[in-house]
Amino acid sequence: METKRKPTIIADSSALVSLIVVTDSNHGRATRFIEHLASVDSVVIPSEIFAEALNLVGKKFGHEQALQAAHSFLEAELFTVVPSTDVVRVKALELYGTLSAGDSFTDALVMAMADQHGTNAVFGFDDVFSKRGYRTPS
């Protein structure tokens, strides 16, 4: 009997920062979302998103908090940091050209990575994801 594969979720830096920073306005949403992920195979963090989240936390709250967060993500079984491929980067550039001025390249990268992994689930809070048909935390 074939075991059904659990879905994968692609993480955006907005949600990672919200998970790390307890004073973030979306911290509660991010925490609740992660606590209810028993049915998920993994939360994939594209390496560029990992770097962006750590840079944001490091600049606002210091390197020590950023390093603690990095180790937490790297040691947790739920999270997997993966490098982007050239195919994903090209797809992200194509998507980026279709986005509004307020949307970022990393948003496009998250969507391209989701497409590559065959998922529409994104752990992120930017409106662009839901507008483009991706499922995000409620």
Secondary structure as GFF3:
##gff-version 3
##sequence-region A 1 138
A	DSSP	beta_strand	8	11	.	.	.	ID=ss1
A	DSSP	alpha_helix	13	20	.	.	.	ID=ss2
A	DSSP	alpha_helix	27	35	.	.	.	ID=ss3
A	DSSP	beta_strand	42	46	.	.	.	ID=ss4
A	DSSP	alpha_helix	47	61	.	.	.	ID=ss5
A	DSSP	alpha_helix	63	75	.	.	.	ID=ss6
A	DSSP	beta_strand	79	82	.	.	.	ID=ss7
A	DSSP	alpha_helix	86	96	.	.	.	ID=ss8
A	DSSP	alpha_helix	105	116	.	.	.	ID=ss9
A	DSSP	beta_strand	122	123	.	.	.	ID=ss10
A	DSSP	alpha_helix	127	131	.	.	.	ID=ss11
###
